[in-house]
Amino acid sequence: MADTNTNEISYKVSSNPHVRSKATTGSIMFFVIIALIPATGFGIYNFGFRAVLVIIAAVVPAVLTELLFNIVMKKKQTVFDLSAVVTGLLLALNMPVSIPLWMPALGSVFAILVVKMLFGGIGQNFMNPALAARCFLLISFPAAMTDFTTDVYTGATPLAALKAGEAVDVSSMIIGRTAGTIGETSLIAIVIGACFLIFMGVIDLKIPGCYILSFTVFIAVFGGRGVDPAYLAAQLAGGGLMLGAFFMATDYVTRPITKWGQIIYGIFLGVMTGIFRVFGPSAEGVSYAIIIGNLIVPLIEKITKPVPFGYRRADFKKQKGGK
């Protein structure tokens, strides 16, 4: 712009970020809640009214914990951005319907207080709060967290049956009429929600696509069944893989921000999930894979950091002290 006093050209460079968007944390979280409605609704239909109680027992403590923390610590109130609601809802959808109601409440307090607020609040947490809370509960109360017996379903989950060498009904897994956590059973409901997020531009397919593809390849190579369509379909439809791939691996805070970082991250998650399922004692593995992936995101971003405009890669590395 021209300087009227000196008739000289002056350039003012403001602090980043330079790209602005109308999207806010609240609007993004609202879209995520809408996207989770199909899985939530089917979970309630599949497991009955007690699923509602589990959801309430997870969401309400999450919101209250963030509200009270901000009041006590005299911080700006952030509870209205709906991120606590999303955390509580995701935790509830990752729990069996038979869980004692105090456990989702405890998990929500752990997720918000320990994983989120003590590290600075939204944008500062180093791992997904809902999955961190689920892993905390799995370690602390393994029997209750893996008890999927209800009035409707008895016996093992389809993935556990598959791991034991038994046959499973893939069509029931796709529809969702099976045992499992509240929100993981219906592949159709999860995909509907994921399509909504993609359509609204909240997520893209880099992370979930690489996750699902690398997992499929790993299972085909190491699963012992080769390219068996029924076996691969059952692995993809069960164990919360789709819920994790579209709704938790894509978490803005705990995923890489670089393009190649997201691709590497997705492949890592697919391989880790495959390792847990094929070689581990549990039939699941999604939660632990994503948590471990969250921990290595700083390393992934370091090795995929793009060269600034105007630099050659060799010169940039030399300036930073690299070889």
C-alpha positions as CSV (number, residue, x, y, z in Angstrom):
1,M,0.0,0.0,0.0
2,A,1.2,3.6,-0.6
3,D,2.4,5.7,2.3
4,T,0.8,9.2,1.8
5,N,3.5,10.8,4.1
6,T,6.6,9.6,2.3
7,N,5.2,8.6,-1.1
8,E,7.0,5.3,-0.7
9,I,5.7,1.8,-0.9
10,S,5.5,0.0,2.4
11,Y,4.6,-3.6,2.9
12,K,2.8,-4.8,6.1
13,V,2.9,-8.5,6.8
14,S,0.5,-9.6,9.4
15,S,1.0,-12.6,11.7
16,N,-0.3,-16.0,10.5
17,P,-2.7,-17.5,9.8
18,H,-3.5,-15.7,6.6
19,V,-6.2,-18.1,5.4
20,R,-9.5,-17.5,7.1
21,S,-12.6,-19.6,7.2
22,K,-16.2,-19.1,8.4
23,A,-16.0,-22.5,10.2
24,T,-15.8,-22.3,13.9
25,T,-15.1,-25.0,16.5
26,G,-18.8,-24.9,17.5
27,S,-20.0,-25.4,13.9
28,I,-17.6,-28.2,13.3
29,M,-18.6,-30.0,16.5
30,F,-22.3,-29.4,15.6
31,F,-21.7,-31.2,12.2
32,V,-20.0,-34.1,14.0
33,I,-22.9,-34.4,16.4
34,I,-25.3,-34.5,13.4
35,A,-23.1,-37.1,11.7
36,L,-23.2,-39.3,14.8
37,I,-27.1,-39.3,14.9
38,P,-27.5,-42.3,12.6
39,A,-25.1,-44.5,14.6
40,T,-26.5,-43.2,17.9
41,G,-30.1,-43.7,16.8
42,F,-29.4,-47.2,15.6
43,G,-27.6,-48.0,18.8
44,I,-30.7,-47.0,20.8
45,Y,-32.9,-49.0,18.5
46,N,-30.6,-52.0,18.6
47,F,-29.9,-52.1,22.4
48,G,-33.0,-50.3,23.9
49,F,-33.5,-47.5,26.3
50,R,-30.5,-48.3,28.4
51,A,-28.3,-47.0,25.6
52,V,-29.9,-43.6,26.2
53,L,-28.9,-43.8,29.9
54,V,-25.3,-44.7,29.0
55,I,-25.1,-41.7,26.6
56,I,-26.5,-39.3,29.2
57,A,-24.1,-40.8,31.8
58,A,-21.2,-39.9,29.5
59,V,-22.2,-36.6,28.0
60,V,-23.5,-34.8,31.0
61,P,-20.4,-35.4,33.2
62,A,-18.2,-34.4,30.3
63,V,-20.0,-31.0,29.9
64,L,-20.1,-30.4,33.7
65,T,-16.4,-31.2,34.1
66,E,-15.4,-28.6,31.5
67,L,-17.8,-26.1,32.8
68,L,-16.7,-26.4,36.4
69,F,-13.0,-26.5,35.5
70,N,-13.2,-23.2,33.7
71,I,-15.2,-21.7,36.6
72,V,-12.7,-22.9,39.2
73,M,-9.6,-21.9,37.2
74,K,-11.2,-18.6,36.1
75,K,-10.7,-19.4,32.4
76,K,-12.8,-18.3,29.5
77,Q,-15.8,-20.6,29.3
78,T,-15.4,-23.0,26.3
79,V,-18.2,-25.5,27.1
80,F,-20.4,-23.9,24.4
81,D,-18.2,-25.0,21.6
82,L,-19.8,-28.5,21.9
83,S,-16.4,-30.3,22.0
84,A,-17.3,-31.8,25.4
85,V,-20.6,-33.1,24.0
86,V,-18.7,-34.8,21.2
87,T,-16.2,-36.3,23.6
88,G,-18.9,-37.7,25.8
89,L,-21.0,-39.0,22.9
90,L,-18.0,-40.7,21.2
91,L,-17.1,-42.3,24.6
92,A,-20.7,-43.6,25.0
93,L,-20.8,-45.0,21.5
94,N,-17.6,-46.9,22.3
95,M,-19.0,-48.7,25.3
96,P,-21.1,-51.8,25.8
97,V,-24.7,-51.1,26.8
98,S,-24.5,-53.2,29.9
99,I,-21.8,-51.1,31.5
100,P,-22.5,-49.7,35.0
101,L,-23.5,-46.1,34.5
102,W,-20.8,-44.8,36.8
103,M,-18.1,-46.0,34.5
104,P,-19.0,-43.8,31.5
105,A,-19.3,-40.9,34.0
106,L,-15.8,-41.7,35.3
107,G,-14.4,-42.0,31.8
108,S,-15.9,-38.6,30.8
109,V,-14.3,-36.9,33.8
110,F,-11.0,-38.5,32.9
111,A,-11.3,-37.5,29.3
112,I,-12.1,-33.9,29.9
113,L,-10.1,-33.2,33.1
114,V,-6.9,-35.2,32.6
115,V,-6.5,-35.5,28.9
116,K,-8.0,-32.2,27.7
117,M,-8.2,-29.4,30.3
118,L,-5.0,-30.1,32.2
119,F,-3.1,-29.8,28.9
120,G,-4.6,-26.5,28.1
121,G,-8.1,-27.3,26.7
122,I,-9.2,-27.9,23.1
123,G,-6.4,-27.8,20.7
124,Q,-3.8,-28.7,23.3
125,N,-4.6,-32.3,24.1
126,F,-2.0,-34.8,22.8
127,M,-4.4,-37.7,22.2
128,N,-8.1,-38.2,21.5
129,P,-9.9,-37.7,24.8
130,A,-12.7,-40.1,24.2
131,L,-10.3,-42.9,23.1
132,A,-7.9,-42.2,26.0
133,A,-10.8,-42.5,28.4
134,R,-11.9,-45.8,26.7
135,C,-8.4,-47.2,27.0
136,F,-8.3,-46.1,30.6
137,L,-11.6,-47.9,31.4
138,L,-10.4,-51.0,29.4
139,I,-7.3,-51.3,31.5
140,S,-9.1,-50.5,34.8
141,F,-12.3,-52.5,34.3
142,P,-11.6,-55.1,31.5
143,A,-14.5,-57.4,32.4
144,A,-17.2,-54.8,32.4
145,M,-15.8,-53.1,29.2
146,T,-15.8,-56.4,27.3
147,D,-19.1,-57.7,28.5
148,F,-21.5,-57.4,25.5
149,T,-24.2,-59.7,26.8
150,T,-27.7,-58.2,26.7
151,D,-31.3,-59.3,26.6
152,V,-31.1,-59.4,22.8
153,Y,-27.6,-60.8,22.2
154,T,-25.6,-63.4,24.1
155,G,-22.2,-64.8,23.4
156,A,-19.1,-63.3,21.8
157,T,-19.1,-60.3,19.4
158,P,-18.7,-61.2,15.7
159,L,-15.0,-60.3,15.7
160,A,-14.3,-62.5,18.7
161,A,-16.2,-65.3,17.0
162,L,-14.2,-64.7,13.8
163,K,-10.9,-64.8,15.7
164,A,-12.0,-68.1,17.3
165,G,-12.5,-69.5,13.8
166,E,-16.3,-69.5,13.8
167,A,-18.5,-68.3,11.0
168,V,-20.2,-64.9,11.2
169,D,-23.2,-63.3,9.4
170,V,-21.6,-60.4,7.5
171,S,-25.0,-59.0,6.4
172,S,-26.0,-58.7,10.0
173,M,-22.7,-56.9,10.8
174,I,-23.3,-54.4,7.9
175,I,-26.9,-53.7,9.1
176,G,-25.9,-53.7,12.7
177,R,-28.0,-56.4,14.3
178,T,-25.1,-57.8,16.3
179,A,-23.5,-57.5,19.7
180,G,-20.9,-54.8,20.2
181,T,-20.6,-51.3,21.6
182,I,-23.5,-48.9,21.2
183,G,-22.3,-47.1,18.1
184,E,-20.0,-49.5,16.3
185,T,-22.4,-52.2,15.1
186,S,-24.1,-50.6,12.1
187,L,-21.7,-50.1,9.2
188,I,-24.5,-48.4,7.2
189,A,-25.3,-45.9,9.9
190,I,-21.6,-45.0,10.3
191,V,-21.0,-44.5,6.6
192,I,-24.1,-42.3,6.3
193,G,-22.6,-40.0,9.0
194,A,-19.2,-40.1,7.4
195,C,-20.7,-39.1,4.0
196,F,-22.3,-36.1,5.7
197,L,-19.0,-35.0,7.2
198,I,-17.3,-35.4,3.8
199,F,-20.1,-33.5,2.0
200,M,-19.8,-30.6,4.6
201,G,-16.0,-30.5,4.1
202,V,-15.3,-31.4,7.8
203,I,-13.1,-34.3,6.8
204,D,-11.7,-35.8,3.7
205,L,-10.7,-39.3,2.7
206,K,-6.9,-39.2,3.1
207,I,-6.7,-40.6,6.6
208,P,-9.8,-42.9,6.6
209,G,-9.0,-44.1,3.1
210,C,-5.4,-44.9,3.8
211,Y,-6.4,-46.5,7.1
212,I,-9.0,-48.8,5.6
213,L,-6.9,-49.7,2.6
214,S,-3.7,-50.5,4.5
215,F,-5.7,-52.5,7.1
216,T,-7.3,-54.5,4.3
217,V,-4.0,-55.3,2.7
218,F,-2.5,-56.3,6.0
219,I,-5.4,-58.6,6.8
220,A,-5.2,-60.1,3.3
221,V,-1.5,-60.8,3.7
222,F,-1.3,-61.8,7.4
223,G,-4.8,-62.8,8.3
224,G,-4.5,-66.4,7.2
225,R,-7.5,-66.3,4.9
226,G,-6.0,-64.6,1.9
227,V,-8.3,-62.5,-0.2
228,D,-11.5,-64.0,1.2
229,P,-14.2,-61.4,0.6
230,A,-16.4,-62.5,3.4
231,Y,-13.6,-62.5,5.9
232,L,-12.3,-59.1,4.8
233,A,-15.8,-57.7,4.9
234,A,-16.3,-59.0,8.4
235,Q,-13.0,-57.4,9.6
236,L,-14.0,-54.1,8.1
237,A,-17.5,-54.1,9.4
238,G,-16.7,-55.1,13.0
239,G,-14.7,-53.8,16.0
240,G,-15.4,-50.1,15.5
241,L,-13.0,-49.8,12.6
242,M,-15.2,-47.5,10.6
243,L,-16.3,-45.5,13.6
244,G,-12.6,-45.0,14.5
245,A,-11.5,-44.3,10.9
246,F,-14.0,-41.6,10.2
247,F,-14.8,-40.0,13.5
248,M,-11.7,-40.4,15.7
249,A,-8.6,-40.8,13.5
250,T,-9.7,-37.6,11.7
251,D,-9.8,-35.5,15.0
252,Y,-8.3,-32.1,14.0
253,V,-6.2,-31.8,17.1
254,T,-4.5,-35.2,17.2
255,R,-4.0,-35.9,13.5
256,P,-1.1,-34.6,11.3
257,I,-1.7,-31.4,9.4
258,T,0.6,-32.1,6.5
259,K,-0.8,-34.0,3.4
260,W,1.9,-36.7,3.4
261,G,1.7,-36.8,7.2
262,Q,-2.0,-37.7,7.0
263,I,-1.2,-40.5,4.5
264,I,1.6,-41.9,6.6
265,Y,-0.7,-41.6,9.7
266,G,-3.5,-43.5,8.0
267,I,-1.2,-46.3,6.8
268,F,0.3,-46.6,10.3
269,L,-3.2,-46.9,11.9
270,G,-4.2,-49.6,9.4
271,V,-1.0,-51.6,10.1
272,M,-1.2,-51.2,13.8
273,T,-4.9,-52.3,13.9
274,G,-4.0,-55.3,11.8
275,I,-1.2,-56.3,14.2
276,F,-3.4,-56.0,17.2
277,R,-6.2,-58.1,15.6
278,V,-4.1,-60.8,14.0
279,F,-1.3,-61.2,16.5
280,G,-2.8,-59.8,19.7
281,P,-5.0,-61.6,22.2
282,S,-7.9,-59.2,21.6
283,A,-10.2,-59.2,18.5
284,E,-10.3,-55.4,18.5
285,G,-7.4,-53.0,18.3
286,V,-8.7,-49.7,16.9
287,S,-8.6,-47.7,20.1
288,Y,-5.0,-48.6,20.9
289,A,-3.9,-48.1,17.3
290,I,-5.2,-44.6,17.2
291,I,-3.9,-43.7,20.7
292,I,-0.4,-44.9,19.6
293,G,-0.8,-43.0,16.4
294,N,-1.6,-39.8,18.3
295,L,1.6,-40.1,20.2
296,I,3.8,-40.3,17.1
297,V,2.1,-37.4,15.2
298,P,4.8,-34.9,16.2
299,L,7.4,-37.2,14.6
300,I,5.3,-37.7,11.5
301,E,4.9,-33.9,11.1
302,K,8.6,-33.4,11.6
303,I,9.6,-35.7,8.8
304,T,6.8,-34.4,6.5
305,K,7.2,-30.7,7.1
306,P,7.2,-28.9,3.8
307,V,10.0,-26.7,2.6
308,P,9.0,-23.0,2.9
309,F,8.4,-21.1,-0.3
310,G,11.6,-19.8,-1.8
311,Y,13.9,-22.4,-0.3
312,R,15.5,-25.5,-1.8
313,R,15.2,-28.5,0.4
314,A,19.0,-29.0,0.8
315,D,19.4,-25.3,1.8
316,F,16.5,-25.4,4.2
317,K,17.8,-28.5,5.9
318,K,21.3,-27.0,6.1
319,Q,19.9,-23.8,7.7
320,K,18.1,-25.9,10.3
321,G,21.2,-27.8,11.1
322,G,20.3,-30.9,9.2
323,K,22.5,-33.0,7.0
